[in-house]
């Protein structure tokens, strides 16, 4: 679920994405081509292109992050019930992206096994 769309300049961008119901779904695990396609399918993806004089965001870093998260979700699908990464802070092209916060909810059986 790409509900946690990467944010850049506004800490409230995730609210806009939620308001517009601007989400995309992919079946994990997916590679970088699918991650790029999912990202580009969002109406709000243009915000990463650099509007009103701001520099373009590091789309490649977002694609890498999404790909890695999809692999993590797939590899731990028996243990993870929910994975929410929000916000993702994306810098200008070439500077990377970082998950500022994440919530992982484990499945009940996974909790009991620990």
N, C-alpha and C positions, 0 to 999 in steps of 0.2 A: 504494500500500500504506500503510495508516494504522497500520502496526505501530509507528511512532514516535509513539504517542498523546501528546498534550500532558500534561506533568507540571505539578503546582502545588506541593504542600507536601512531597512526598517525592521525593528523588532516586532512589528505588528503584521508583517506580510503573511504569516501563517493564518491570521484571522481572515484576511482577504481570500486566501486559497480555500479556507473552510466555507466562507460565505458563498463563493462561486462554485463550490463543490467541484473543484478543479483537481481531480485525482486520476491516477492511472494504475492499472494492476498488471503484474507480470507473475508468471509461475516460476518460483525459485527452484533451482538456481538458474540464473540467466547470465549471459556474458555481456561484454561491453556494448556490442551492437544493439542488443535488446534494451539495455539500460539507456542508451542514447536515444533510441526510438521512443521509449516511455517518457523520458524527460522532454523530448521535443513535442510530444503529443499534448502536453499541458498548454492551456491558453496562456498561463502566466509565465511560460518559458521565455517569452520575449524580454522579461525583466532581467534575464541573465545576459542579454546582448548589449547592455550598456545604453540606457536611455538618458536623454537630457544631459548629455555630457559626461556621464559616469562611465568608467572603463568597463569593458566586457568582463563578465565573471569567468572563473575557471571551470568551465563546463566539463573538461576532462577529469578534473578532480571529483566533481559530483558523480560522474559516470563511474569512476573507480570506486567511490564510496558506496554507491548503490549496488554495484556488482559484488563487492565484498560482503555487504549486509545480506544480500540474497543468498550467498554461499553459507554464511553463518546461520541464517534462518533454516536453510535446507539441511545443513549438517547436524543441527541441534533440534530438528523438528519434533522429535519425541520428548524433548525437555521444555522447549519454549512455547508458551501459550500466546504471548503477545510481546512484540518488540516495538517500542515507540522511540524514535530519535527525533528530537525537536528542541531547539532549533539546530539546523546545520548552518554554520557561518561559512560563506563562500567569499574568498578574496578575489582580487583581480586576476585575470588570466595568468597562469604560471605560478601563482602563490599558494594554491591549495584550498582545501576545505576541511573543516573540523566539526565534529559533532560536539555541541556544547553541553548537551544533556541527553540522557537515555533512560528509559524504563524498560526493564525486562521482567515479565511475569512468567513464572514457571508453571508447568502443568502440575496438578496435585500429585500424580504418581512420581514425578521428578523430585518434588519437595520431600516426599516420604523416603525416597531412596537415599537422600543425603543425610 
